[in-house]
Amino acid sequence: MILLSMFIRRLIRVGRLTIIDHNGKRHEFPGEHEGPSAVIRLHDAKVAGEIARNPRLKVGEAYMDGRLTIPEGTLYDFLEVAVRNLAWHNRTRSRLALKLQKLLTAAQHYNPIGKAQKNVAHHYDLSDELFSLFLDEDRQYSCAYYHDPSDDLESAQEQKKRHIAAKLLLEPGQKVLDIGCGWGGLALYIARETGADVTGLTLSREQHGVATRRAAEAGLADRVRFKLLDYRQEPGVYDRIVSVGMFEHVGNLHYGEFFAKLDRLLKPDGIALLHTIGSADVPGPVASWIRKYIFPGGYLPSLSEIAPHLERLGLWMTDFESLRFHYAETLKAWNERFQRHRDHIRDDLYDERFCRMWEFYLQSCEANFRESFLTVFQIQIAKSIGAVPMTRDYMLDWERAHAPDNRAPKQGPMMAAGE
C-alpha cells in the first residue's frame, strides 16, 4: 500500500479518492482543486502493488477479477476521478516525456493483413446476441450524432447515418465503397436513400453473414453486396468511399498504406469520408488494458498523424468536424442498455468477469470522451479541389431533405453533455 499511496498522492490534483485497503483501513487522497470524489476497496495485499507498478493495465484487471470493488458510489464515479486527474497530468507533461511517448507508440502497432483479421475477430465475432442487447436496432457500433442529449439512441444513430451521407454528395448509380461496413446498416441506408450501388468490406465473419442476409431481406442484394476482405486487397475503383469506426484498427505504422490505397480506389472526381475516434492530444498509445482485452491492435490517431499523409498524396481535406461529447452520450446509452440485460448476459451468455470487463470498457471510454482528449473526427477527403461546393450549405440542405419530418436538424445544447 505504501507504493500505491505514493503514486496516488502524485496523481490526485482534482477531487478526492478514498481507498479502503484489504485490512479495512481508509486512506484519503484529497486533491488541491474541487472535483468529483470516489471510494474504492482493495481486497488483497498484492493488488495495491500491482496497480502502482502498472495502473493502465492492472486497475481494469483488478476490477474484472473482483479484487477492486466500489463500496460507495458507482464505478463511473471512480473512473471520472481517475480520468480527470490523468488528463490534468497530461497537460503538464514535459517535452522529453512527449518525445519518449511518441517513440514508444511507433513500435506498437504493426498490423499486417493476417494479424488484422485476428484482431477484428477477437472483438466483433463475440456472441451475436450480445451486440443486439446493447446496440440500436440497426446495429451501429460507432459514435452516434446527437442533436440534443435527450435524443434516444435510435434517433441519434439515424442522424449519424444522415450526417455522413450528406457529406458524400451522393447521386443515383454512383459506386460507393464502405470500408469496415459492420453489420451493413450504413451501406443499406445509402442504397435506400440515394440509389447508389454499395460494396461493403469487413474482416468479421459474423458481421459478413448478418450484413449479407440483411441486404437480401431488404430486397437490395442487386445494389448492395458485402465482401469478407481486407481493404488492401480490394481491386475496384469508386466514386465515393466511406469508412466509419475502422481507421482505429489500422495502426499508425500503416497510415501511409491506408491513404495510398484510398487514393488508388477513388476516381479523379471522387470524395471520401473518414469517421474515426481521434485524439486532440499529441500522439500516444492506447491504454494497455483496452489493447489486451477489448481492441487488440487498436490505435487512436491525432490529426497531426493524418494530415501529412494527405499532403504527400496531394489529397484535399475539404471538410473537418470534431464531434465532441457525441461518443460520450453514445457510450452512456450503450452502458444503460447493457445494464438492463446484465443478468441475462452473465447467466446465459458469458459470466460475471465478462460483465465486469464490459462495463469497465464502456464506462471508462465514456469518462475519457467527457474528461480527457478523445473526440471523433469526420474528415472529408477529395482528389480534386473542385469536387465539393465552396460552402457547407449542401450538407444541411441534404439532411433537411432526408429528415423524417423534413425539417432542419435542431441545434441543441451539446456543450451541456460534458459539464
For each residue, the residues with C-beta under 8 A, 3 or more apart:
1: 4 5 21 27 48
2: 5 6
3: 6 7 48 49 52 53
4: 1 7 8 19 48 49 51 52
5: 1 2 8 9 27 29
6: 2 3 9 10 52
7: 3 4 10 11 51 52 55
8: 4 5 11 12 17 19 27 29
9: 5 6 12 29
10: 6 7
11: 7 8 29 85 86 89
12: 8 9 15 16 17 29 30 31 81 85
13: 31 32 33 85 88 89
14: 31 32 33 34 35 36 81 84 85 88
15: 12 31 33 34 35 36 37 38 80 81 84 85
16: 12 28 29 30 31 35 36 37 38 81
17: 8 12 29 37 38 39 40 78 81 82
18: 26 27 28 29 37 38 39 40 72
19: 4 8 26 27 29 39 40 41 42
20: 24 25 26 27 39 40 41 42 71
21: 1 24 25 27 42 48
22: 42 43 44 45 47
23:
24: 20 21
25: 20 21
26: 18 19 20
27: 1 5 8 18 19 20 21
28: 16 18
29: 5 8 9 11 12 16 17 18 19
30: 12 16
31: 12 13 14 15 16 35 85
32: 13 14
33: 13 14 15
34: 14 15
35: 14 15 16 31 81 84
36: 14 15 16 77 80 81 84
37: 15 16 17 18 73 77 81
38: 15 16 17 18 70 73 77 78 80 81
39: 17 18 19 20 70 71 72 73 78
40: 17 18 19 20 68 69 70 71 78
41: 19 20 68 69 70 71
42: 19 20 21 22 47 48 51 62 67 68
43: 22 47 66 67 68 69
44: 22 47 67
45: 22 48
46: 49 50
47: 22 42 43 44 50 51 58 62 67 68
48: 1 3 4 21 42 45 51 52
49: 3 4 46 52 53
50: 46 47 53 54 58 62
51: 4 7 42 47 48 54 55 58 59 62 68
52: 3 4 6 7 48 49 55
53: 3 49 50 58
54: 50 51 57 58 288
55: 7 51 52 58 59
56: 59 287 288 289
57: 54 60 61 287 288 289 292
58: 47 50 51 53 54 55 61 62
59: 51 55 56 62 63 68 82 289
60: 57 63 64 289 293 357 360 364
61: 57 58 64 65 289
62: 42 47 50 51 58 59 65 67 68
63: 59 60 66 67 68 69 75 356 360
64: 60 61 293 353 356 357 360
65: 61 62 353 356
66: 43 63 69 352 353 356
67: 42 43 44 47 62 63
68: 40 41 42 43 47 51 59 62 63
69: 40 41 43 63 66
70: 38 39 40 41 73 74 75 77 78
71: 20 39 40 41
72: 18 39
73: 37 38 39 70 77 78
74: 70 77 78
75: 63 70 78 79 359 360 363
76: 79 80 363 366 367
77: 36 37 38 70 73 74 80 81
78: 17 38 39 40 70 73 74 75 81 82
79: 75 76 82 83 363 364 366 367
80: 15 36 38 76 77 83 84 367 370 371
81: 12 14 15 16 17 35 36 37 38 77 78 84 85
82: 17 59 78 79 85 86 367
83: 79 80 86 87 364 367 368 370 371 372
84: 14 15 35 36 80 81 87 88 371 372
85: 11 12 13 14 15 31 81 82 88 89
86: 11 82 83 89 90 372
87: 83 84 90 91 371 372 373
88: 13 14 84 85 91 92
89: 11 13 85 86 92 93
90: 86 87 93 281 372 373
91: 87 88
92: 88 89
93: 89 90 97 98 101
94: 97 98
95: 98 99
96: 99 100
97: 93 94 100 101
98: 93 94 95 101 102 282
99: 95 96 102 103
100: 96 97 103 104
101: 93 97 98 104 105 282 283 284 285
102: 98 99 105 106 282 283 284
103: 99 100 106 107
104: 100 101 107 108 285
105: 101 102 108 109 252 283 284 285 299
106: 102 103 252 253
107: 103 104
108: 104 105 285 299
109: 105 251 252 253 254 297 299
110: 115 251 253
111: 115 116 119 249 250 251 253 254 297
112: 115 116
113: 116 117 230 232 233
114: 117 118
115: 110 111 112 118 119 297
116: 111 112 113 119 120 203 230 249 297
117: 113 114 120 121 203 230
118: 114 115 121 122 296
119: 111 115 116 122 123 249 295 296 297 298
120: 116 117 123 124 125 202 203 204 249
121: 117 118 124 125 203 204 205
122: 118 119 125 295 296
123: 119 120 126 294 295 296
124: 120 121 203 204 206 207
125: 120 121 122 204 205 206
126: 123 130 131 206
127: 130 131 349 350
128: 131 132 206 210
129: 132 133 349
130: 126 127 133 134 345 349 350
131: 126 127 128 134 135 139 141 183
132: 128 129 135 139
133: 129 130 337 338 341 344 345
134: 130 131 334 335 337 338 341
135: 131 132 138 139 140 141 334 337
136: 139 140 144 153 154 157
137: 154
138: 135 154 157 158 161 183 185 189
139: 131 132 135 136 182 183 185 210
140: 135 136 144 157 160 161 182 185 186
141: 131 135 182 183 245
142: 160 182 244 245 275 330
143: 160 245 275 277 323 326 327 330 376
144: 136 140 151 153 156 157 159 160 326 327 329 330 333
145: 156 157 159 160 162 163 323 326
146: 149 151 156 159 325 326 329 330 412 414 417
147: 151 156 159 409 410 411 412
148: 151 410 412 413 414
149: 146 329 412 413 414 416 417
150: 412
151: 144 146 147 148 155 156 159 412
152: 155 156 333
153: 136 144 156 157 330 333 334 337
154: 136 137 138 157 158
155: 151 152 158 159
156: 144 145 146 147 151 152 153 159 160 326 329 330 333
157: 136 138 140 144 145 153 154 160 161 185
158: 138 154 155 161 162 404
159: 144 145 146 147 151 155 156 162 163 409
160: 140 142 143 144 145 156 157 163 164
161: 138 140 157 158 164 165 185 186 189 190
162: 145 158 159 165 166 189 193 398 399 402 403
163: 145 159 160 166 167 378 395 399
164: 160 161 167 168 186 242 244 273 275 378
165: 161 162 168 170 189 190 193 194 398 402
166: 162 163 394 395 396 398 399 402
167: 163 164 271 273 319 378 380 395
168: 164 165 176 190 240 242 271 273
169: 240 271 387 388 394
170: 165 174 176 190 193 194 196 240
171: 174 194 195 196
172: 194 195 196
173: 195 196 197
174: 170 171 194 196 197 239 240
175: 196 197 199 236 237 238 239 240
176: 168 170 187 190 196 197 198 199 238 239 240 241 242
177: 198 199 200 201 234 236 238 240 241 242 265
178: 181 186 187 190 198 199 200 201 241 242 243 244
179: 201 231 234 241 242 243 246
180: 201 202 231 243 244 245 246 247 249
181: 178 184 186 187 200 201 202 207 211 226
182: 139 140 141 142 185 186 202 207 211 244 245
183: 131 138 139 141 207 210 211 214
184: 181 187 188 200 207 210 211 212 214 215 224 226
185: 138 139 140 157 161 182 188 189 214
186: 140 161 164 178 181 182 189 190 242 244
187: 176 178 181 184 190 191 198 199 200 211 215 224 226
188: 184 185 191 192 198 214 215 218 220 224
189: 138 161 162 165 185 186 192 193
190: 161 165 168 170 176 178 186 187 193 194 196 198 242
191: 187 188 194 195 196 197 198 220 223 224
192: 188 189 218 220
193: 162 165 170 189 190 402
194: 165 170 171 172 174 190 191
195: 171 172 173 191 223
196: 170 171 172 173 174 175 176 190 191 223 240
197: 173 174 175 176 191 223 224
198: 176 177 178 187 188 190 191 223 224 225
199: 175 176 177 178 187 224 225 226 227 234 236 238
200: 177 178 181 184 187 211 224 225 226 227
201: 177 178 179 180 181 226 227 229 230 231 234
202: 120 180 181 182 207 208 211 226 227 228 229
203: 116 117 120 121 124 228 229 230
204: 120 121 124 125 207 208
205: 121 125 208 209 228
206: 124 125 126 128 209 210
207: 124 181 182 183 184 202 204 210 211
208: 202 204 205 211 212 226 227 228
209: 205 206 212 213
210: 128 139 183 184 206 207 213 214
211: 181 182 183 184 187 200 202 207 208 214 215 226
212: 184 208 209 215 216 225 226
213: 209 210 216 217
214: 183 184 185 188 210 211 217 218
215: 184 187 188 211 212 218 220 221 224 225 226
216: 212 213 219 221
217: 213 214
218: 188 192 214 215 224
219: 216
220: 188 191 192 215 223 224
221: 215 216 224 225
222:
223: 191 195 196 197 198 220
224: 184 187 188 191 197 198 199 200 215 218 220 221
225: 198 199 200 212 215 221
226: 181 184 187 199 200 201 202 208 211 212 215
227: 199 200 201 202 208 234
228: 202 203 205 208
229: 201 202 203 233 234
230: 113 116 117 201 203 233 234
231: 179 180 201 234 246 258 261
232: 113 257 261
233: 113 229 230
234: 177 179 199 201 227 229 230 231 261 265
235:
236: 175 177 199 265
237: 175 265 266 267
238: 175 176 177 199 241 265 266 267 270
239: 174 175 176 267 269 270 271
240: 168 169 170 174 175 176 177 196 270 271 272 273
241: 176 177 178 179 238 262 265 266 270 271 272 273
242: 164 168 176 177 178 179 186 190 272 273 275
243: 178 179 180 246 247 272 273 274 275 276
244: 142 164 178 180 182 186 275
245: 141 142 143 180 182 248 275 276 277
246: 179 180 231 243 249 250 276
247: 180 243 250 258 274 275 276 301
248: 245 276 277 295 298 299 300 301
249: 111 116 119 120 180 246 295 297 298 299
250: 111 246 247 254 255 258 299
251: 109 110 111 254 255 297 299
252: 105 106 109 255 283 299 301 305
253: 106 109 110 111
254: 109 111 250 251 257 258
255: 250 251 252 258 259 301 305 306 309
256: 259 260 309 312
257: 232 254 260 261
258: 231 247 250 254 255 261 262 309
259: 255 256 262 263 309 310 313 315
260: 256 257 263 264 313
261: 231 232 234 257 258 264 265
262: 241 258 259 265 266 272 315 381
263: 259 260 266 313 315 383
264: 260 261
265: 177 234 236 237 238 241 261 262
266: 237 238 241 262 263 270 271 272 383
267: 237 238 239 270 383
268: 383 384
269: 239 383 384 387
270: 238 239 240 241 266 267 382 383 387
271: 167 168 169 239 240 241 266 318 380 381 382 387 388
272: 240 241 242 243 262 266 380 381 382
273: 164 167 168 240 241 242 243 378 379 380 381
274: 243 247 377 378 379 381
275: 142 143 164 242 243 244 245 247 376 377 378
276: 243 245 246 247 248 300 301 376 377 379
277: 143 245 248 300 327 374 375 376 377
278: 300 301 302 303 306 322 374 375 376 377
279: 282 283 284 300 301 302 373 374 375
280: 302 322 373 374 375
281: 90 284 302 372 373
282: 98 101 102 279 302 304
283: 101 102 105 252 279 301 302 304 305
284: 101 102 105 279 281
285: 101 104 105 108 288 291 299
286: 290 291 295 298 299 300
287: 56 57 290 291 364
288: 54 56 57 285 291 292
289: 56 57 59 60 61 292 293 294 360
290: 286 287 293 294 295 298 361 364
291: 285 286 287 288 294 295 296 297 298
292: 57 288 289 296
293: 60 64 289 290 357 361
294: 123 289 290 291 298 357 361
295: 119 122 123 248 249 286 290 291 298
296: 118 119 122 123 291 292
297: 109 111 115 116 119 249 251 291
298: 119 248 249 286 290 291 294 295
299: 105 108 109 248 249 250 251 252 285 286
300: 248 276 277 278 279 286 374
301: 247 248 252 255 276 278 279 283 305 306 377
302: 278 279 280 281 282 283 305 306
303: 278 306 307 320 377
304: 282 283 307 308
305: 252 255 283 301 302 308
306: 255 278 301 302 303 309 310 377 379
307: 303 304 310 311 317
308: 304 305 311 312
309: 255 256 258 259 306 312 313
310: 259 306 307 313 315 316 317 381
311: 307 308 314 315
312: 256 308 309
313: 259 260 263 309 310
314: 311 383
315: 259 262 263 310 311 381 382 383
316: 310 381 382 383 384 385 387
317: 307 310 320 379 380 381
318: 271 380 381 382 387 388
319: 167 378 379 380 388 392
320: 303 317 377 378 379 380
321: 377 378
322: 278 280 375 376 377 378
323: 143 145 326 327 375 376 377 378
324: 375 414 418
325: 146 328 329 369 370 414 415 417 418
326: 143 144 145 146 156 323 329 330 376 414
327: 143 144 277 323 330 331 365 366 369 374 375 376
328: 325 331 332 366 369 370 417 418
329: 144 146 149 156 325 326 332 333 417
330: 142 143 144 146 153 156 326 327 333 334
331: 327 328 334 335 362 363 365 366 369
332: 328 329 335 336 366
333: 144 152 153 156 329 330 336 337
334: 134 135 153 330 331 337 338 362
335: 134 331 332 338 339 359 362 363 366
336: 332 333 339 340
337: 133 134 135 153 333 334 340 341
338: 133 134 334 335 341 342 345 358 359 362
339: 335 336 342 359
340: 336 337
341: 133 134 337 338 344 345
342: 338 339 345 346 355 359
343: 346 347
344: 133 341 347 348 349
345: 130 133 338 341 342 348 349 350 354 355 358
346: 342 343 349 350 351 352 354 355
347: 343 344
348: 344 345
349: 127 129 130 344 345 346 354
350: 127 130 345 346 353 354 355
351: 346 354 355
352: 66 346 355 356
353: 64 65 66 350 356 357
354: 345 346 349 350 351 357 358
355: 342 345 346 350 351 352 358 359
356: 63 64 65 66 352 353 359 360
357: 60 64 293 294 353 354 360 361
358: 338 345 354 355 361 362
359: 75 335 338 339 342 355 356 362 363
360: 60 63 64 75 289 356 357 363 364
361: 290 293 294 357 358 364 365
362: 331 334 335 338 358 359 365 366
363: 75 76 79 331 335 359 360 366 367
364: 60 79 83 287 290 360 361 367 368
365: 327 331 361 362 368 369 374
366: 76 79 327 328 331 332 335 362 363 369 370
367: 76 79 80 82 83 363 364 370 371 372
368: 83 364 365 371 372 373 374
369: 325 327 328 331 365 366 372 374 375
370: 80 83 325 328 366 367 417 418
371: 80 83 84 87 367 368
372: 83 84 86 87 90 281 367 368 369
373: 87 90 279 280 281 368
374: 277 278 279 280 300 327 365 368 369
375: 277 278 279 280 322 323 324 327 369
376: 143 275 276 277 278 322 323 326 327
377: 274 275 276 277 278 301 303 306 320 321 322 323
378: 163 164 167 273 274 275 319 320 321 322 323
379: 273 274 276 306 317 319 320
380: 167 271 272 273 317 318 319 320 388
381: 262 271 272 273 274 310 315 316 317 318
382: 270 271 272 315 316 318 385 387 388
383: 263 266 267 268 269 270 314 315 316 387
384: 268 269 316 387
385: 316 382
386:
387: 169 269 270 271 316 318 382 383 384
388: 169 271 318 319 380 382 394
389: 392 393 394
390:
391: 394
392: 319 389 395 396
393: 389 396 397
394: 166 169 388 389 391 397 398
395: 163 166 167 392 398 399
396: 166 392 393 399 400 408 409
397: 393 394 400 401
398: 162 165 166 394 395 401 402
399: 162 163 166 395 396 402 403 408 409
400: 396 397 403 406 407 408 409
401: 397 398 406
402: 162 165 166 193 398 399
403: 162 399 400 406 407 408 409
404: 158
405:
406: 400 401 403
407: 400 403
408: 396 399 400 403
409: 147 159 396 399 400 403
410: 147 148
411: 147
412: 146 147 148 149 150 151
413: 148 149 416
414: 146 148 149 324 325 326 417
415: 325 418 419
416: 149 413 419
417: 146 149 325 328 329 370 414
418: 324 325 328 370 415
419: 415 416
